[in-house]
């Protein structure tokens, strides 16, 4: 009987870390090796939970949706097309779980968007969040940052679910236009148009609510 050494364990961990997400899932469905599945979970657990918590606005319900997401990954791994990317496929499952959780708990809003995870990875010419709370040297703007954050949350929540979805996926999760389109099952052009309208509306709302007071 052979004993697994620390060196062998490290080598195995290194081999898993070198595999792509798609490779991990394909090997998992072929072998049933739990270590492969756990590696996938570890890669995405913080990112997906953060996404679900912002989407749903409640940590307990987000945890429920999180568990449902990876249960569905396990159940649907045989349906995964290995020619596709794993990440948008995972976000599609997570989004459906969030919607289902909201329906079960009668929650139909997206709140608590966190600007700290904003990540532009596509051919966008600057984000609306950068315009709203930029690197201004004005100390008054710095002092008002927390208030502006609340304004962003409230304003995004007023846009409607379809625009909230693309803002959440593209600006806060850093998905590319084509990935967001795949997650939502809509054309890339629709993602771009919804973002364009959202930016315009947020810009108008900002101007309306932040006009300088006349003396």
N, C-alpha and C positions, 0 to 999 in steps of 0.2 A: 504493500500500500504506500502510495507516495504522499508526501506532505507538501502543501503549497507554501513556498517560501515567500518572504517579504519581497524579494527581488522579482519573483514571478508575479506577485500581486501588483507591484508597481508597473511591470511590463504590460500586464493585462489592462490596467487603468490607462496607461499611455496609448495602448492600441485603440481603446474605446474613444479616447479624446481626439484621436486622429480621424475617426470616422465622421462623415458628414451626417447631418440629421436624417437625410433620406436613406443613407446606408444603414444607420442604426435601426430605423423602423423596418426596413426590408429584412435585415438579419433577425430582428426580433420576431417578426411574423413567421419566419422560416424555422427558427430554433426555439422560440419561447423562452429564451434566456432573460431572466428578470433583470440582470445587470444592465442589459441593453436598454430596457424600458426605463429603469431608474436613471440612467445617464441622460436620457431625453428629458425626463422630468426635471432633473437638476439644472439642465441648460435653460429651461424656460419657466421654472416655477415662479421666480420673482417677477419676471416680465409679464406673464399671463395673469398672475394674481393682481398686479398693479393695474393692468388693463381692465380686468373685471371689476375691481373696486371702484375705479373711476366711472366705468359704464353704469354700474348699479347704484353706487353711492352708499353701500352698506357692507361692512366687512364680513358679517356672518353670512349674508346671502351670497357675497362674492366667494366665500370659502365653499359654499354648497355648489356654486357654478364651477369653481375650479376643480373640485373632485369629479363632477360630472363630465368636465372637459376631458380629463385624462382617462376616465372610464370609457368614454366614446372613442378616444384614440386607440385604446386597447381593443375595443369591440370592432372598430372599423378599419383596423390596420390592413386587413386583407382587401379592402376596397381602395386603398391608396394607390394612385398611379405613380410609379417610381420615376416617370418622366417629368413629374411636377415638382415644385418646391414644397418642402414640408411646412415652412413657416406660415405662408398664407393659408394652407390647408388647416393648420392648427388654429389660426385666428378665426377661420370660418366656423369651426366647431365651437370655439370659445364664445363667439358672438351669438350663435344659436342657443348655447347654454345660458347666456346672460338674458336673452329675450325670454326664454322659457322660465327662468328663475323670476324675472320681473312679473310675468303673467301669474305665476303661482302665488307670488307675494303681493300682487296688485300694486306693483311699483312700475311706473311708466316715465321715468326721467333719468337723465344722465347728469351727474353732479360731480363735484370735487375734482375737476380737471387739474392736474398737477403740472405746472410749467417746467418743473425741474427735469422732466424727461423729454422735453422738446428736442427733436433730432431730425434735422433736415437732411434727407438722403437722395433728393431728386432734383430735377431742373426747375426749382422754384426760385423766384427772384425775391427772397426774403419772406419771412412769415409775418402774419398779422400780429402775433404775440411780441415779436421784436419791435414792431412799430408802436405797440401800446406801452410796453415797459422796456424801453431800450436803455443803452448805456448813457443816460443823461447825466451831466455833471451837476444839474440843478439839485440842491439838497432837498428842496420841497418835493421833487419827484421821487427822491429816494425815500423820504418820510411817508409818502403816499403809496408806497409799493404794495403794502398789505391790502389797503383799500382797493387798489387797482386789481389785485388778484381776485378779490370778491366780485368786482365788477365784471371781470372776464368770465368767471363761473356763471354768474347770473345771465350775462348776455348770450353766452354760448347756449345755455339752457333754453333761451327764448327762440332759438333758430329753428327748432323742429328736429325730429329724430333723424331724418335722412342726412341733414347737414352735420348734425352732431356726430354721426357715425364716421363720416369721412374726416372730420377734424380730429376725432379721437385716434383714428387709425394712422392718418398721414402725419399730422403734426406732433402728436403725443407719443405714438408708438414707433414712428419713423418708417412706416411701410412706404414703399414706392407706389406711384399711382397704379401701376399694373397689378401690384400685389393687393392693394385695397380693392381694386375692381374685382379681383378674383375672390376675395373674401366675401364681398357683398353681392356678387353675381350680377354686376352691372358693367356696362362698357367703360373703358378708360376715360372716354370723353365726358361721360356723366360724372365721374369722380372730379374731373377738372372743373366742370361747369358748376357743380355744387360747391366746391371750394371757392370758386370765383365769386359766386353769389354770397357765400358766407362772409368772405373778406369784405365785400362791399357793404353788407349790412352791419358788420361789426364796426367798420370805419365810420359809417353814418351814425351809429349809436354813440360811438366815442365822441364825435363832434357835437352831437346833440346834448350829451350829458356832461361834457367837460369844456364847455365854452367859458372863457375867462370872464369873471364877474366884473361888471362896469362899476367904477367908483362913483 
